[in-house]
Amino acid sequence: MSVAGSKAFVGDTFVNPGGAEICSGFFELFRSEPLIYEYTYDETKFVVEGEFVLTDMATGQVVHAAQGDVLFFPKGTTVKFETPGHAIGFYAGHRSFAP
């Protein structure tokens, strides 16, 4: 992801397979400047490794998500992603790249 100061990487595994409006893949974050992301689609994320520190920018609620946790980000949510070290998540989102 191209966000100055943030060491965040996204790799789609499936992009609208068979025409489905879903994408999935891996999100990796290293300790760095926070990544602030606005969801324009619904997404669920499974923490594969490490810990994400997530702040809901609208409410200020902070969640520490560790290995094995499952998260849901509704469309319209803006989240600040941080990690004390390194974290990897697997995501599936209701989004389409179809023309």
Secondary structure, 3 states (H helix, E strand, C coil): CCCCCCCEEEEEEEECHHHCCCEEEEEEEECCCCEEEECCCCEEEEEEEEEEEEEECCCCCEEEEECCCEEEECCCCEEEEECCCEEEEEEEECCCCCC
